[in-house]
Amino acid sequence: MLQLARLLLLIVFTSAAGLGAASAQQPVKQVYLIQNSGWMDAFYSDPTSQFRAAVEYAISSTAGASPIVIASFNQGDQVPGEASPHPLYAGPFSPPAASAALKQLAVAKKANGAWADTDFAGALLGAITRPDMLGQQPGIIWIFTNNMNSPDNSQAVLDNTLGFYRELQTSSAITRIVAFPVPMKLEGERYSAAGFILYGIAYGEAAAQALAAHVAEGAPLRRAYPAAPGLLKPLDRQAVTLEFDAAPVNGISVYSQNGVLFFSGLSAEQPSPVTLIARVRSLQDTLVIEQATVSARWLYAGTGDRPPPPVVATISPAEIKELGARQLSEPLQITVTFPPVSASGVMDEIQHIDGFMEIDLTGLRYGLDPAFASNAALVFGGPEMVEASELFNAHRNIDQAATSIPIRMTVEFSPWPLAMLAGSIIAGLAALSGLAWWLFASRTQAVLVNGERMKVRVSSFGSKTVFDGLGRPWKIKGGLFGASGSLTS
């Protein structure tokens, strides 16, 4: 049988068109897989178990407008008359329907009465490929499990479990993975339990975005699962952000609004180096940045054929160490040199330039947050399982990360070109007005009539009749530079 990562890769290639077409649709479909193999004995047999209630709350707080599927899983072809995953409910979310579906949960048994084994890979592939589940369309698969993976009753539970998570980490089809360790001490008929883990697994980019929203701080799911979830994949993007001192520097203000970083009050006339005070904030919930070199650069958006000059940024000190989950670093000095910018037109007073500030971490070394590692160990088979798991320690393979922050630079241009243009226009209009008056307005002009100088009001192109001292009519014609008269009879 092909390995899980290879199978998922084949699914991506064969359903790429479907993934692309559905990526714009929101919300994405969701499948809830609840393990009911023998390893889950305590969650169903202990009368004090709150497992069903925890699952029901997770479903009610994440289900949206799209259809959902609630299914149990163990290992396919072991329970007579049932496939794995086995749907318990499919359709629009309904609290009564979800509650009724979860009441059906019990430890699954083989035909001989023995408890069923567990096959994580088979359950996940079924959820992705089966038409009654995701049908190879983007979606979120939630898995409620105690992490005991034992296909065909293999005693190599540790190797099976770690192998499954290793393939999840390397699959390009799986775009995001989060984990909530949930302590729940229980005693079953044969096995005890310290808790379970809720995994959120995104298939496709649209699902990755939806999953991130579901587990964000303040989301409904976090009221029942308050501990920050471990982000297990991806770990090389959106690792940190910068928080600037809000105080203006040399007339330049820096502030953040709706996730966009604004630099306003920039002059376009000459390069202006400005030193700002900022702190690096970790965006990781369960990882410590043990060491990293931080740098920043600007990337312009939509510049067309006239890209602005590059913005240069230097950071001092450039090293950060032991930055805990969601913590702020010590203050850093960021010297930003804003280049002169040419106006696109003489009428420009203000110009907005959009782009991204990319924060790069190199020489990056992550460590697992001790509190999360301790919590995970309680429900993941002990510290050795956490230490050995490639899924929980994928950060060991990450040595760089990048975060993009949308920015807008507001450049203010000198008013003098506009003022000079306005003055030229006013002067030109005045000259035109004078010329029009000179050409068409009547004005007093001196003209000789029968040898005598007479003052007559006439326009440059007009004429009028006057009489001399003998009563004879004279026709006076205006001209650009004077008037002339002629005897008409």
C-alpha positions as a printed NumPy array, in Angstrom:
array([[  0.   ,   0.   ,   0.   ],
       [  1.239,   3.5  ,  -0.798],
       [  2.292,   5.604,   2.157],
       [ -0.113,   8.296,   3.379],
       [  1.999,  11.212,   2.087],
       [  2.186,   9.666,  -1.414],
       [ -1.537,   8.962,  -1.448],
       [ -2.358,  12.514,  -0.405],
       [ -0.028,  13.847,  -3.102],
       [ -1.873,  11.803,  -5.722],
       [ -5.173,  13.163,  -4.417],
       [ -3.89 ,  16.721,  -4.795],
       [ -2.849,  16.11 ,  -8.416],
       [ -6.121,  14.433,  -9.394],
       [ -8.358,  16.99 ,  -7.71 ],
       [ -6.406,  20.217,  -8.261],
       [ -9.211,  21.743, -10.306],
       [-11.735,  21.014,  -7.592],
       [ -9.495,  22.429,  -4.893],
       [ -8.971,  25.636,  -6.856],
       [-12.636,  26.117,  -7.654],
       [-13.747,  25.514,  -4.102],
       [-11.037,  27.603,  -2.449],
       [-13.105,  30.761,  -2.748],
       [-16.137,  29.155,  -1.113],
       [-16.652,  29.891,   2.564],
       [-17.212,  28.355,   4.978],
       [-15.567,  25.031,   4.159],
       [-17.043,  21.643,   4.944],
       [-15.995,  19.996,   8.218],
       [-15.67 ,  16.372,   9.279],
       [-15.471,  15.375,  12.955],
       [-13.724,  12.025,  13.527],
       [-14.059,  10.522,  17.013],
       [-11.877,   7.529,  17.828],
       [-13.78 ,   4.563,  19.294],
       [-11.249,   1.745,  19.132],
       [-10.326,  -0.301,  22.19 ],
       [ -7.677,   2.186,  23.242],
       [-10.52 ,   4.639,  23.974],
       [-12.115,   2.335,  26.547],
       [-11.884,   4.77 ,  29.463],
       [-13.554,   7.625,  27.576],
       [-16.724,   5.57 ,  27.126],
       [-16.837,   3.318,  30.193],
       [-15.847,   5.67 ,  33.008],
       [-19.133,   7.122,  34.388],
       [-17.381,  10.425,  35.164],
       [-16.205,  10.905,  31.562],
       [-16.934,  14.304,  30.027],
       [-15.569,  13.202,  26.658],
       [-18.865,  13.3  ,  24.764],
       [-19.659,  16.743,  26.227],
       [-16.242,  18.062,  25.156],
       [-16.735,  16.716,  21.628],
       [-20.248,  18.155,  21.436],
       [-19.056,  21.598,  22.477],
       [-16.233,  21.534,  19.928],
       [-18.717,  20.673,  17.179],
       [-21.263,  23.313,  18.198],
       [-18.614,  26.052,  18.416],
       [-17.018,  25.349,  15.027],
       [-19.882,  24.16 ,  12.806],
       [-20.996,  26.814,  10.337],
       [-23.427,  27.04 ,   7.471],
       [-21.849,  24.25 ,   5.428],
       [-22.852,  20.618,   5.971],
       [-20.936,  18.682,   8.595],
       [-20.172,  15.006,   9.085],
       [-19.844,  13.378,  12.513],
       [-18.184,   9.973,  12.335],
       [-16.51 ,   7.4  ,  14.537],
       [-13.286,   5.733,  13.431],
       [-11.245,   2.685,  14.333],
       [ -9.859,   0.37 ,  11.654],
       [-11.696,  -0.452,   8.448],
       [-13.179,  -3.906,   7.837],
       [-12.929,  -4.924,  11.5  ],
       [-16.435,  -4.069,  12.71 ],
       [-19.101,  -6.102,  10.896],
       [-21.261,  -3.957,   8.649],
       [-19.275,  -0.783,   9.259],
       [-16.605,   1.09 ,   7.379],
       [-14.136,   3.381,   9.084],
       [-14.867,   6.265,   9.345],
       [-18.48 ,   5.37 ,  10.147],
       [-20.892,   8.308,   9.718],
       [-23.155,   8.993,  12.679],
       [-24.675,  12.158,  11.217],
       [-24.346,  14.136,   7.979],
       [-26.12 ,  17.371,   7.121],
       [-26.569,  20.923,   8.411],
       [-25.523,  21.43 ,  12.015],
       [-28.32 ,  20.851,  14.503],
       [-27.704,  20.622,  18.271],
       [-30.266,  17.809,  18.764],
       [-28.871,  15.879,  15.793],
       [-25.278,  16.272,  17.023],
       [-26.235,  15.194,  20.523],
       [-28.11 ,  12.135,  19.219],
       [-25.146,  11.166,  17.047],
       [-22.683,  11.301,  19.944],
       [-24.928,   9.136,  22.125],
       [-24.298,   6.313,  19.635],
       [-20.577,   6.301,  20.466],
       [-19.242,   3.179,  22.143],
       [-16.116,   1.052,  21.942],
       [-16.192,  -0.766,  18.588],
       [-15.832,  -4.548,  18.551],
       [-14.701,  -7.061,  15.972],
       [-16.81 , -10.056,  14.99 ],
       [-15.051, -12.188,  17.637],
       [-15.921,  -9.677,  20.367],
       [-12.409,  -8.229,  20.7  ],
       [-12.029,  -4.481,  20.713],
       [-11.241,  -2.893,  17.35 ],
       [ -7.781,  -1.608,  16.498],
       [ -6.972,   1.893,  15.234],
       [ -5.825,   3.096,  11.815],
       [ -5.287,   6.871,  11.705],
       [ -4.152,   6.925,   8.085],
       [ -7.145,   4.969,   6.855],
       [ -9.553,   7.229,   8.729],
       [ -7.959,  10.416,   7.423],
       [ -7.85 ,   9.206,   3.823],
       [-11.456,   8.112,   4.072],
       [-12.522,  11.507,   5.386],
       [-10.724,  13.276,   2.506],
       [-11.683,  10.998,  -0.392],
       [-15.106,   9.593,   0.315],
       [-17.971,  11.402,  -1.474],
       [-20.082,  11.338,   1.697],
       [-17.355,  13.287,   3.514],
       [-14.999,  15.87 ,   1.926],
       [-14.997,  14.221,  -1.486],
       [-11.519,  15.68 ,  -2.183],
       [-12.783,  19.242,  -1.662],
       [-11.11 ,  21.651,   0.78 ],
       [-12.225,  21.091,   4.342],
       [-11.282,  20.717,   7.988],
       [-10.947,  17.346,   9.648],
       [-11.191,  17.406,  13.428],
       [ -9.801,  14.289,  15.131],
       [-10.548,  13.417,  18.768],
       [ -8.019,  10.797,  19.817],
       [ -5.819,   9.514,  22.609],
       [ -3.009,   9.042,  20.059],
       [ -2.91 ,   5.262,  20.202],
       [ -2.479,   4.075,  16.598],
       [ -2.294,   0.275,  16.291],
       [ -3.299,  -1.019,  12.855],
       [ -3.81 ,  -4.792,  12.845],
       [ -3.209,  -4.825,  16.612],
       [  0.455,  -4.027,  16.114],
       [  2.361,  -3.755,  19.366],
       [  4.611,  -1.083,  17.831],
       [  2.119,   1.61 ,  18.877],
       [  4.79 ,   4.284,  19.278],
       [  6.28 ,   3.68 ,  15.835],
       [  2.856,   3.576,  14.166],
       [  1.725,   6.785,  15.823],
       [  4.914,   8.692,  15.093],
       [  5.004,   7.399,  11.527],
       [  1.498,   8.69 ,  10.877],
       [  2.357,  12.162,  12.163],
       [  5.617,  12.186,  10.183],
       [  3.642,  11.674,   6.963],
       [  1.175,  14.398,   7.919],
       [  4.055,  16.824,   8.335],
       [  5.533,  16.062,   4.926],
       [  2.276,  16.065,   2.946],
       [  1.735,  19.139,   0.761],
       [ -2.016,  18.413,   0.745],
       [ -2.235,  19.101,   4.476],
       [ -1.843,  22.874,   4.81 ],
       [ -2.309,  23.463,   8.537],
       [ -2.323,  21.345,  11.702],
       [ -3.149,  22.457,  15.229],
       [ -3.423,  20.409,  18.427],
       [ -5.28 ,  20.944,  21.701],
       [ -4.08 ,  18.607,  24.487],
       [ -7.06 ,  18.148,  26.844],
       [ -6.322,  16.588,  30.278],
       [ -9.082,  14.191,  31.393],
       [ -8.135,  11.559,  33.961],
       [-10.302,   8.455,  33.533],
       [-10.376,   4.754,  34.469],
       [-11.841,   2.248,  32.035],
       [-12.507,  -1.469,  32.112],
       [ -9.031,  -2.266,  30.802],
       [ -7.188,   0.992,  30.147],
       [ -6.795,   4.285,  31.964],
       [ -6.503,   7.672,  30.282],
       [ -4.862,  10.964,  31.162],
       [ -6.663,  12.902,  28.438],
       [ -7.11 ,  13.251,  24.72 ],
       [ -5.911,  15.516,  21.929],
       [ -8.141,  17.428,  19.532],
       [ -6.38 ,  17.852,  16.192],
       [ -7.52 ,  20.296,  13.544],
       [ -6.217,  19.25 ,  10.122],
       [ -6.776,  21.493,   7.094],
       [ -6.969,  20.055,   3.593],
       [ -6.455,  22.884,   1.069],
       [ -5.635,  26.58 ,   1.453],
       [ -9.208,  27.745,   2.09 ],
       [ -9.411,  25.24 ,   4.935],
       [ -6.143,  26.535,   6.408],
       [ -7.598,  30.038,   6.676],
       [-10.834,  28.76 ,   8.187],
       [ -8.972,  26.601,  10.702],
       [ -6.82 ,  29.539,  11.797],
       [ -9.99 ,  31.548,  12.462],
       [-11.578,  28.713,  14.461],
       [ -8.64 ,  28.42 ,  16.872],
       [ -7.792,  32.121,  17.199],
       [ -7.933,  33.714,  20.616],
       [-11.5  ,  34.838,  21.323],
       [-13.076,  32.301,  18.941],
       [-15.972,  30.249,  20.401],
       [-13.873,  27.064,  20.489],
       [-11.397,  28.688,  22.855],
       [-14.039,  29.084,  25.573],
       [-14.087,  25.316,  26.072],
       [-10.467,  24.766,  25.047],
       [ -8.81 ,  27.841,  26.598],
       [ -5.195,  26.666,  26.438],
       [ -3.456,  27.918,  23.315],
       [ -3.311,  25.194,  20.656],
       [ -0.004,  23.989,  19.338],
       [  0.6  ,  25.109,  15.764],
       [  2.261,  22.073,  14.255],
       [  2.217,  23.148,  10.613],
       [  3.252,  25.478,   8.97 ],
       [  6.061,  26.908,  11.069],
       [  7.952,  28.995,   8.496],
       [  5.327,  31.728,   7.955],
       [  3.845,  34.52 ,  10.083],
       [  6.254,  33.846,  12.943],
       [  6.576,  37.361,  14.382],
       [  5.355,  40.899,  13.94 ],
       [  6.681,  44.351,  14.83 ],
       [  5.052,  46.728,  17.295],
       [  6.246,  50.345,  16.948],
       [  6.381,  53.128,  19.465],
       [  3.46 ,  55.359,  18.566],
       [  5.349,  58.61 ,  19.229],
       [  5.991,  60.652,  16.016],
       [  9.628,  60.963,  14.913],
       [ 10.714,  63.974,  12.816],
       [  7.114,  64.557,  11.866],
       [  6.603,  60.944,  10.744],
       [  3.956,  58.918,  12.556],
       [  3.745,  55.147,  12.619],
       [  0.586,  53.308,  13.608],
       [ -1.258,  50.077,  12.964],
       [ -4.898,  49.806,  11.946],
       [ -6.798,  46.677,  10.899],
       [ -3.567,  44.796,  10.451],
       [ -2.02 ,  47.449,   8.163],
       [  1.064,  49.414,   9.209],
       [  0.877,  53.102,   8.262],
       [  3.823,  55.497,   7.802],
       [  2.466,  59.002,   7.302],
       [  3.967,  62.463,   6.961],
       [  6.847,  61.385,   4.718],
       [  8.546,  64.037,   2.6  ],
       [  9.12 ,  63.288,  -1.07 ],
       [ 11.921,  65.829,  -1.575],
       [ 14.966,  64.002,  -0.217],
       [ 15.982,  60.732,   1.454],
       [ 14.996,  60.808,   5.093],
       [ 16.516,  58.353,   7.557],
       [ 14.292,  57.96 ,  10.602],
       [ 15.141,  55.868,  13.652],
       [ 12.096,  54.222,  15.185],
       [ 11.723,  52.164,  18.34 ],
       [  9.999,  48.805,  17.9  ],
       [  9.672,  45.421,  19.557],
       [  9.362,  42.007,  17.994],
       [  6.3  ,  40.071,  19.154],
       [  6.189,  36.318,  18.71 ],
       [  3.072,  35.062,  16.951],
       [  3.703,  31.508,  18.114],
       [  1.503,  30.123,  20.872],
       [  3.521,  27.068,  21.856],
       [  7.066,  27.705,  20.637],
       [  9.964,  29.683,  22.083],
       [ 12.298,  31.524,  19.731],
       [ 15.558,  30.513,  21.339],
       [ 17.662,  32.477,  18.858],
       [ 17.228,  34.337,  15.578],
       [ 18.636,  37.163,  13.482],
       [ 15.92 ,  39.594,  12.466],
       [ 15.876,  41.823,   9.381],
       [ 13.215,  43.774,   7.518],
       [ 12.627,  44.827,   3.921],
       [  9.916,  46.544,   1.888],
       [  8.142,  44.938,  -1.054],
       [  5.978,  47.223,  -3.178],
       [  2.565,  46.203,  -4.479],
       [  1.037,  47.165,  -7.815],
       [  3.849,  49.466,  -8.951],
       [  3.462,  48.738, -12.679],
       [  6.228,  50.157, -14.877],
       [  7.32 ,  52.794, -12.347],
       [  8.397,  51.025,  -9.145],
       [  9.369,  53.442,  -6.356],
       [ 12.958,  53.423,  -5.11 ],
       [ 13.693,  50.778,  -2.466],
       [ 13.151,  51.51 ,   1.221],
       [ 16.172,  50.532,   3.303],
       [ 15.748,  49.296,   6.886],
       [ 18.423,  48.282,   9.385],
       [ 17.764,  46.789,  12.821],
       [ 19.948,  47.073,  15.909],
       [ 20.468,  44.868,  17.765],
       [ 19.642,  42.318,  15.097],
       [ 19.601,  39.335,  17.449],
       [ 16.675,  38.137,  19.545],
       [ 16.958,  35.378,  22.129],
       [ 14.623,  33.418,  24.369],
       [ 11.467,  35.066,  23.101],
       [  8.586,  33.165,  24.659],
       [  5.224,  32.383,  23.105],
       [  3.311,  35.616,  22.318],
       [  5.974,  37.628,  24.166],
       [  7.575,  40.976,  23.263],
       [ 11.301,  41.393,  22.763],
       [ 13.425,  44.13 ,  24.257],
       [ 13.257,  47.447,  22.322],
       [ 15.021,  47.497,  18.973],
       [ 16.169,  50.483,  16.932],
       [ 14.978,  50.325,  13.343],
       [ 16.501,  52.917,  11.049],
       [ 14.377,  53.332,   7.955],
       [ 15.612,  55.397,   5.01 ],
       [ 12.675,  56.609,   2.948],
       [ 13.71 ,  57.573,  -0.603],
       [ 12.525,  60.618,  -2.53 ],
       [  9.47 ,  59.816,  -4.598],
       [  8.558,  61.44 ,  -7.904],
       [  5.067,  62.832,  -8.136],
       [  2.895,  61.178, -10.738],
       [  1.48 ,  64.592, -11.643],
       [  1.965,  68.254, -10.815],
       [ -1.364,  68.279,  -8.997],
       [ -0.163,  65.714,  -6.42 ],
       [ -0.144,  66.901,  -2.827],
       [ -0.331,  63.441,  -1.195],
       [  0.485,  60.034,  -2.66 ],
       [ -0.226,  56.639,  -1.078],
       [  2.219,  53.839,  -1.798],
       [  1.134,  50.342,  -0.779],
       [  3.252,  47.295,  -0.215],
       [  4.449,  44.818,   2.374],
       [  7.08 ,  44.878,   5.051],
       [  8.66 ,  41.449,   5.24 ],
       [ 10.292,  40.486,   8.517],
       [ 12.836,  37.717,   8.027],
       [ 14.186,  35.472,  10.769],
       [ 17.385,  33.661,   9.869],
       [ 19.553,  31.4  ,  11.969],
       [ 16.269,  30.549,  13.667],
       [ 16.178,  28.023,  16.465],
       [ 12.808,  27.12 ,  18.008],
       [ 12.126,  25.262,  21.218],
       [  8.868,  23.741,  22.448],
       [  7.182,  25.873,  25.102],
       [  7.701,  24.02 ,  28.424],
       [  4.103,  24.516,  29.566],
       [  2.717,  23.133,  26.3  ],
       [  5.198,  20.227,  26.3  ],
       [  4.198,  19.32 ,  29.845],
       [  0.498,  19.509,  29.017],
       [  0.966,  17.467,  25.849],
       [  2.976,  14.816,  27.672],
       [  0.034,  14.152,  29.989],
       [ -2.164,  13.055,  27.11 ],
       [  0.416,  11.928,  24.555],
       [  1.855,   8.948,  26.349],
       [  4.502,  10.748,  28.373],
       [  7.455,  13.071,  27.698],
       [  9.238,  10.46 ,  25.585],
       [  6.363,  10.438,  23.083],
       [  6.428,  14.231,  22.836],
       [ 10.205,  14.209,  22.535],
       [ 10.149,  11.552,  19.82 ],
       [  7.221,  12.909,  17.824],
       [  8.245,  14.571,  14.583],
       [  4.885,  16.324,  14.509],
       [  5.424,  18.034,  17.854],
       [  9.054,  18.715,  17.03 ],
       [  8.848,  19.749,  13.4  ],
       [ 10.272,  23.087,  14.536],
       [ 13.667,  21.402,  14.735],
       [ 13.765,  21.412,  10.931],
       [ 12.986,  25.133,  10.649],
       [ 15.897,  27.582,  10.481],
       [ 14.191,  30.584,   8.903],
       [ 10.767,  32.166,   8.79 ],
       [  9.144,  35.183,   7.153],
       [  6.21 ,  37.372,   8.11 ],
       [  4.561,  39.854,   5.728],
       [  2.82 ,  42.929,   7.119],
       [  0.745,  45.124,   4.766],
       [  2.03 ,  48.727,   4.793],
       [  0.922,  52.062,   3.408],
       [  3.331,  54.98 ,   3.043],
       [  1.782,  58.424,   2.767],
       [  4.132,  60.837,   0.962],
       [  3.509,  64.589,   1.108],
       [  4.738,  66.698,  -1.812],
       [  5.86 ,  70.347,  -1.609],
       [  3.025,  72.829,  -2.358],
       [  5.332,  75.13 ,  -4.404],
       [  4.943,  73.407,  -7.804],
       [  1.199,  73.504,  -7.389],
       [  1.347,  77.136,  -6.24 ],
       [  3.528,  78.088,  -9.214],
       [  1.157,  76.3  , -11.563],
       [ -1.79 ,  78.091, -10.002],
       [  0.027,  81.444, -10.319],
       [  0.832,  80.777, -13.957],
       [ -2.77 ,  79.892, -14.653],
       [ -4.009,  83.049, -12.929],
       [ -1.493,  85.196, -14.841],
       [ -2.484,  83.559, -18.103],
       [ -6.161,  84.119, -17.418],
       [ -5.455,  87.762, -16.624],
       [ -3.544,  88.181, -19.881],
       [ -6.361,  86.572, -21.818],
       [ -8.881,  88.813, -20.092],
       [ -6.787,  91.905, -21.007],
       [ -6.496,  90.763, -24.583],
       [-10.231,  90.153, -24.806],
       [-10.868,  93.623, -23.423],
       [ -8.378,  95.066, -25.914],
       [-10.06 ,  93.301, -28.816],
       [-13.725,  93.621, -28.017],
       [-14.355,  96.289, -25.401],
       [-15.177,  99.892, -26.434],
       [-12.521, 102.373, -25.361],
       [-11.862, 106.054, -25.95 ],
       [ -9.516, 106.628, -28.881],
       [ -8.249, 109.843, -30.522],
       [ -9.019, 110.273, -34.216],
       [ -8.659, 113.177, -36.761],
       [-11.989, 114.395, -38.117],
       [-11.722, 117.144, -40.76 ],
       [ -8.245, 117.969, -39.451],
       [ -9.406, 118.264, -35.894],
       [ -8.569, 115.736, -33.075],
       [-11.711, 114.186, -31.703],
       [-12.104, 111.561, -28.905],
       [-14.402, 108.679, -29.905],
       [-15.36 , 105.468, -27.997],
       [-15.03 , 102.496, -30.332],
       [-13.812,  98.841, -30.033],
       [-10.869,  97.453, -32.002],
       [-13.144,  95.874, -34.604],
       [-16.106,  98.224, -34.255],
       [-17.196, 101.357, -36.145],
       [-19.473, 104.315, -35.557],
       [-20.518, 107.548, -37.306],
       [-19.705, 111.03 , -35.976],
       [-20.258, 114.54 , -37.479],
       [-17.7  , 117.273, -37.961],
       [-18.236, 120.981, -37.373],
       [-19.851, 121.389, -40.808],
       [-22.382, 118.633, -40.04 ],
       [-20.836, 116.124, -42.419],
       [-20.855, 112.397, -41.408],
       [-17.552, 110.629, -40.739],
       [-17.201, 106.845, -40.306],
       [-14.807, 105.941, -37.492],
       [-13.265, 102.434, -37.627],
       [-11.475, 100.946, -34.601],
       [ -8.147,  99.137, -34.92 ],
       [ -5.747,  97.189, -32.7  ],
       [ -3.483, 100.212, -32.311],
       [ -5.822, 103.169, -32.831],
       [ -8.823, 104.41 , -34.872],
       [ -9.161, 106.102, -38.27 ],
       [-11.947, 108.255, -39.787],
       [-13.209, 108.81 , -43.333],
       [-15.82 , 111.164, -44.785],
       [-18.785, 109.085, -45.887],
       [-20.38 , 111.602, -48.375]])
